[in-house]
Amino acid sequence: MPLHNLQLLLRPTPGGLPNHRHFISTQADQSLRSEFFCDLILQTADGEVSCHQSLLAPLSPLLCSLFSSIHSYAGVHTVVTPISLHTVKSILQVVYTGKVSLR
């Protein structure tokens, strides 16, 4: 992470950290794109995508339960899903960035 990004995030302001939400979203998106620290592969019928259990687990009790059952301290886990790769990538975009792309 570039030092100037960290300085912007930690710059003291009376209202707290105004750039925090943007900073976290940007870093999460960069981590997804680079597959940095990814610990989960979502396998679809037409491809696969790597992602982070820690960002997906809080979304639903079902995902949390699923990830808890495959949890270990090493390695990458694969989860097979009947959802198309395009749909999975669209969902991950919303989770990681908070943005919806209409294509």
C-alpha positions as CSV (number, residue, x, y, z in Angstrom):
1,M,0.0,0.0,0.0
2,P,1.5,3.4,-1.0
3,L,2.4,5.5,2.0
4,H,0.3,8.5,0.8
5,N,-2.8,6.3,0.9
6,L,-2.2,5.4,4.5
7,Q,-1.5,9.0,5.4
8,L,-4.8,10.1,3.8
9,L,-6.6,7.4,5.7
10,L,-5.0,8.3,9.1
11,R,-5.2,12.1,8.7
12,P,-6.9,13.3,11.9
13,T,-10.2,15.1,11.4
14,P,-12.9,16.2,13.8
15,G,-15.5,13.9,12.3
16,G,-13.3,10.8,12.2
17,L,-11.7,9.2,9.2
18,P,-13.7,10.5,6.2
19,N,-11.7,8.5,3.6
20,H,-12.0,5.2,5.5
21,R,-14.9,3.7,3.5
22,H,-13.3,4.7,0.2
23,F,-9.9,3.4,1.3
24,I,-11.3,0.0,2.4
25,S,-13.4,-0.4,-0.7
26,T,-10.4,0.5,-3.0
27,Q,-8.1,-1.9,-1.2
28,A,-10.6,-4.7,-1.3
29,D,-11.2,-4.2,-5.0
30,Q,-7.4,-4.2,-5.7
31,S,-7.0,-7.4,-3.6
32,L,-9.8,-9.1,-5.6
33,R,-8.3,-8.0,-8.9
34,S,-4.8,-9.1,-8.0
35,E,-6.0,-12.2,-6.1
36,F,-3.9,-11.0,-3.2
37,F,-4.5,-13.1,0.0
38,C,-7.4,-14.9,-1.7
39,D,-8.4,-18.0,0.2
40,L,-11.4,-19.1,-1.7
41,I,-12.1,-20.2,-5.3
42,L,-15.7,-20.1,-6.5
43,Q,-16.0,-22.7,-9.3
44,T,-18.8,-22.2,-11.8
45,A,-19.8,-24.2,-14.8
46,D,-18.0,-21.7,-17.1
47,G,-15.0,-20.7,-15.0
48,E,-13.7,-19.7,-11.6
49,V,-12.9,-16.7,-9.6
50,S,-10.8,-16.2,-6.5
51,C,-12.0,-14.2,-3.5
52,H,-11.8,-13.8,0.3
53,Q,-13.9,-15.7,2.8
54,S,-13.7,-12.9,5.3
55,L,-15.5,-10.5,3.0
56,L,-18.2,-13.0,2.0
57,A,-19.0,-14.8,5.3
58,P,-20.7,-11.8,7.0
59,L,-23.2,-11.5,4.1
60,S,-25.3,-14.4,5.2
61,P,-25.6,-17.1,7.8
62,L,-25.5,-19.7,5.0
63,L,-22.2,-18.5,3.6
64,C,-20.8,-18.2,7.2
65,S,-21.8,-21.8,7.9
66,L,-20.4,-23.1,4.6
67,F,-17.1,-21.4,5.1
68,S,-16.9,-22.5,8.8
69,S,-17.3,-26.1,7.7
70,I,-14.3,-25.9,5.3
71,H,-12.1,-23.6,7.4
72,S,-8.5,-24.5,8.0
73,Y,-5.4,-22.5,8.7
74,A,-3.7,-23.2,5.4
75,G,-4.6,-23.5,1.8
76,V,-7.2,-22.3,-0.6
77,H,-10.7,-23.8,-0.6
78,T,-12.9,-24.4,-3.6
79,V,-16.7,-24.0,-3.5
80,V,-18.7,-25.2,-6.5
81,T,-21.7,-23.0,-7.4
82,P,-24.4,-23.4,-10.1
83,I,-24.4,-19.6,-10.7
84,S,-22.7,-18.4,-13.9
85,L,-19.3,-16.8,-13.7
86,H,-20.7,-13.5,-15.0
87,T,-23.2,-13.4,-12.1
88,V,-20.6,-14.4,-9.5
89,K,-18.3,-11.6,-10.7
90,S,-21.1,-9.1,-10.6
91,I,-22.0,-10.1,-7.0
92,L,-18.4,-9.9,-6.0
93,Q,-18.1,-6.4,-7.6
94,V,-21.0,-5.2,-5.4
95,V,-19.5,-6.8,-2.3
96,Y,-16.0,-5.5,-2.8
97,T,-16.8,-2.0,-4.2
98,G,-20.4,-1.2,-3.4
99,K,-20.9,-0.4,-7.0
100,V,-23.3,-2.0,-9.5
101,S,-22.3,-2.3,-13.1
102,L,-25.2,-2.6,-15.6
103,R,-23.9,-4.3,-18.8
